[in-house]
Amino acid sequence: MLFKTETLKTYKLDSLDGEFGKVKEFYFDDHHWTIRYLVADTGNWLTGRQVLISPYALVAAIKAEEHIIVNLTAKQIEGSPSLDSDKPVSKQFEQEYYTYYDYPSYMMGPFRWGLYPQLMLNREARANDKLNKNTPHEDAWDPHLRSTDAVLGYHIQAMDGEIGHIEDFIIDDETWAIRYLVVDTKNWWPGKKVLISPHWIDCVIWNETKVFVNLSRDVIKQSPEFTEESQLTRDYETKLYQHYQREGYWSEELADKLR
């Protein structure tokens, strides 16, 4: 299912022991544009540190109850590697974190989740992945993690000029991929919001807070409008990709599964 990050920030978090906080923000990598950590607001519990939850532990987002189920105990969360609230997520911290939870590394392999195209939860597959955990891989990469909150407001630059700013992100709770940027174009076309896939990004100049896309302003202007009432159905997505004359991400991911 597809969710806006601003919607998920109203959701409560349920561990195996009960509720322990709510969603604060997310960290994503700027290579695959995939959520790597949910940052939890735990209130007066574990103050002074960032409480990071990997998608490996996120069982499901329950829309009707506005809860996210986390497959961890409070003791596991409390004992996980500590990261100060004012510190960035370093590679050393991630190595300690993944070792602590015995998760396979998403950095070792060509796909979104390392050696696997989808979020890999199967225990047998994880056991097989350990064979590659400490082995150099030709497709290994060094992630740079970004905060979803920090990137809100970034300016979107089309091929022929600016067209708006990032208002939100839409993520897939099966793969935890960022499927779309929600772009507010009100300074150009009053009231209209549009969706742009990370696949259509040419580059991001992070220190200038600018995202460059390989689309023209006019093509974006004519794209299907996204409203609060819009249903993110496959039919809507198909029309969006047809407008941009691009193949849907679901076709590519199906091909990856069949490899």
C-alpha positions, 0 to 999 in steps of 0.5 A: 500500500502507498502512504504519504510520510506526513500521514504516517507521522500520525501513526503509533508504533506497537512493539511486541510489548505494546505501544512505545511511541509514534513516527517522527520522520524517516531516513532514506538513501539517495541512491535507491531512494528507499527508506532505511530507518523509521525514526521513533518519537518515544516521548520520555523513554530513551530521551537524548538518542535517536531510536531507529527502526529498520524496515526489516522490523516493520510488519505492517502499517494498519491504516484503519487503526493508524498503527505500525506493527514492529516485530521487536521487544522493548528490550531489543529496542532499548539495547540497540546501538545508541545514536545521539539525537544531534548526530548523523547516521554513520557507516560504523553505526549502521554496521553495529546496528545490523550486527546487533539485529542480525539483519542482512546489509542492504549495501552489499548488492545491486538491488534495493535490498542488497542481494534482493530486489524486495524487502527480504524477511524470509529466514532461510534467505537471510541465512543464505545472505550471511554467506555474503555478509563479509565478502566484498561485492562488486556492487557494494556502495556507500549510502548517504542518508537523508531526512525526509523532514530536511528535504521537504521544501526542496525546489524542483527544477524541470529542464526549462525552469523551476516548477515547485517544491517538495511537499511530501513523499509517498512510500510503499510499505511493502518495499519501503521505496519512495515511489513519488515526490509530491510537488506543490506547484502553486507558485506556477499553477494555483492549487495544483499538486503533481507526483514525480518519481525518483526515477525521473530525477537527473541529479540533486544538488543537496547544498542548494536544495534543488532537485533536477528532473528530466521533464519539461514544465509543460509535460509536468503541467499536463500530468494527472493532478494529485489531490487529497482525495486522489486514490493511489490505485494502480489505475491512477499510477498507470495513467501517470506513467502513460502520460510521461511515456515511462514503464511502470516500476511494477514491471521492472520489479517483476522482472527483477523477481524473475531473475 
